[in-house]
Amino acid sequence: MIEELPDERIVSFEAAKQYLQISDRTLRDLAADRHRSGKRIPAIRVSNRQVNFYVRDLKQFAQESYTG
């Protein structure tokens, strides 16, 4: 899983969605900086349809966003 990957590793949209356990729309909104919460996840845009993420950004988002 993502927890064991190095921070500089790049993962797919699907892997990020599974790791964060959020919907497609929520992840798209977070990556596009238009989520209603004002939160954002830095994304690597490969094309209009393909978005990837650095593991470190996903880990940081999870740490800041989830409690318990």
Secondary structure, 3 states (H helix, E strand, C coil): CHHHCCCCCEEEHHHHHHHHCCCHHHHHHHHCCCCCCCCCCCCEECCCCCEEEEHHHHHHHHHHHCCC
